Amino acid sequence: MAKFKEAIGRLFSNVYVCRKCKSKVRAPIQSIIAKKVKCRRCQSKNFRPIKRVK
């Protein structure tokens, strides 16, 4: 399977995972760091970057 920059950008760019309920949220990193983004499911403000598949 070939890897394209555009496809990797769409899948992993600005995507974060809630630490509590594991749902995905797309937001800019400044908003995540400033805790301005809330999870849609559990209302938590703790996120981690999505893990890239090797």
C-alpha positions in Angstrom: 0.0 0.0 0.0 1.4 3.3 -1.0 1.5 6.3 1.4 0.6 9.7 0.2 1.2 12.9 2.1 -2.3 14.1 1.4 -3.9 10.9 2.8 -1.7 10.9 5.9 -2.6 14.6 6.5 -6.3 13.8 6.3 -6.1 10.9 8.6 -3.7 12.2 11.3 -3.5 16.0 11.1 -5.2 17.8 14.0 -6.9 14.5 15.2 -6.9 13.9 18.9 -8.4 11.1 21.1 -10.2 11.6 24.4 -8.4 10.0 27.3 -11.6 9.1 29.0 -13.9 7.7 26.4 -11.6 7.2 23.4 -13.6 9.2 20.9 -11.9 11.2 18.2 -12.0 15.0 17.8 -10.5 17.1 15.1 -9.2 20.5 16.4 -6.1 22.7 16.1 -3.3 22.0 18.6 -3.6 25.5 20.2 -7.2 24.8 21.3 -6.3 21.4 22.7 -3.4 22.8 24.7 -5.5 25.7 26.0 -8.3 23.2 27.0 -10.9 25.1 24.9 -12.1 21.9 23.3 -14.5 19.5 25.1 -15.3 15.9 24.2 -18.7 15.5 22.5 -19.5 12.3 24.5 -18.1 12.8 28.0 -17.4 16.6 28.2 -13.8 15.9 29.2 -10.9 18.2 28.2 -8.1 15.7 28.3 -6.8 14.6 24.8 -3.9 12.8 23.3 -2.7 12.7 19.7 -3.9 9.8 17.6 -1.4 7.0 17.2 -0.1 6.4 13.7 -0.2 2.9 12.3 3.3 1.5 11.5 
